[in-house]
Amino acid sequence: MNKHEARHVRTDHLQSAGEVFRIPVWLGVASGVGLVSALLGDGVWDALSWLTILAPVAAVAWAWRRRAR
């Protein structure tokens, strides 16, 4: 099976809603925490906001890199 065919293969087991939505929910929570911390103050709050707002960007970059293999 080549790389292009492998992208269309489904898993043999059904996934629960918790398994499907676990990562998107965590990324949403991280984004919310980042947005609120950006409003709260400077210094450590800024660092926290940058880290948590960049979490979805890092997840997409990781997924693209993993999929390109």
VENFEN-V650905 format. One record per pair of residues at least 12 apart in sequence whose C-alpha atoms are under 6 Angstrom apart, sorted by the first residue. I is the first residue (numbers start at 1). GAP is how many residues later the second one is. D is the distance in Angstrom with one decimal. If there is no record, write none. Layout:
# VENFEN-V650905
i: (I/I)
gap: (GAP/GAP)
d: (D/D)
This chain:
# VENFEN-V650905
i: (27/30/31/31/34/34/34/37)
gap: (29/22/21/22/15/18/19/12)
d: (5.8/5.1/5.7/5.0/3.9/4.9/5.2/5.4)
